[in-house]
Amino acid sequence: MLARLLYRDGLMLVVDKPAGLPVHRGPKGGDAFEDYFDALRFGLPRAPALAHRLDRDTTGCLVLGRHRKALALLGKLFKQGKVGKCYWAVVEGGPDAAEGRIDIPLSKRDESRGWWMKADKAGLPSTSTWTVLGRGSGLTWLALEPVTGRTHQLRVHCAEMGWPIVGDNIYGKAARTGDTALHLHSREVTVPISKNKPAVKVIAPVPEHMREKLAACGWHATAEN
């Protein structure tokens, strides 16, 4: 856990979440990322707690509050849309334009599918913006920003636009066996945690499983150093 710590101050921590691990334990039990937060107390009586969540298969910046007052503040910032979030994704195919906006309302697919979502004209308003960062053979590297924060929003929006995220075995073309990991990474968060200081900006390194396809779209590993 200490090796995954990206940022620390008196109120919050930002950690680099790995792929394939849910942030909290579901109804069926099993391993969860929050089980390891006790290693991040740094002298405080309680372990930090989640200020928001990422999907099981999404990697990158995850914000934790170090105590109740901090969690209340962070919860308010996230709810008011004041926390900047930028994701990197590799998608199959891709848009023709260089940037754009997606407005597709979303709702739950059905109660038996838990968090699975669908495009629904009667659903909750859902907006994402995208910018092309690079292109490769049949692939596009996108920077995605969720203006709203619906569950699976970026995954459903990309699939509905006709360019599903590589490795998406729910909304995309990936096999249900999950041989290819989801290529969605919480690259950067910007948190205005203090009134008197600039917003905290944290960047998470590119995960190993995304490096090959990102490189095919023009990303250079040397840019990480």
HUVENFEN-V700532 format. One line per field, one symbol per residue. ss: DSSP state (~ for helix, > for strand, _ for the rest). phi: phi as a letter, one per 30 degrees, with the letter a starting at -180 (. if undefined). A space follows every 10 residues. Layout:
ss = ???
phi = ???
This chain:
ss = _~~~>>>>__ _>>>>>>___ _____>__>_ __~~~~~~~~ ________>> ________>> >>>>>__~~~ ~~~~~~~~~_ ___>>>>>>> >>______>> >>>__>>>__ ~~~___>>>_ ___>__>>>> >>>>>>__>> >>>>>>____ __~~~~~~~~ ____>_____ __________ ___>>>>>>> >________> >>>____~~~ ~~~~~~____ ~~~~_
phi = .ddcdcaabd cbbbccdddi bddbddddij dbdddcdedc dhjddbddbd cabbdecdcj ebcbcdaddd ddddeddddd icddbbccbc cdikddddaa bcbbdbbdda ddciddcbda ecddebbbcb bdcabbdibb ccccbddcbd ehedddeddd djbddeidcc cccddddidc ddcbbddabb cddbdcbded cbccdddedc ddddddcjdc edddc
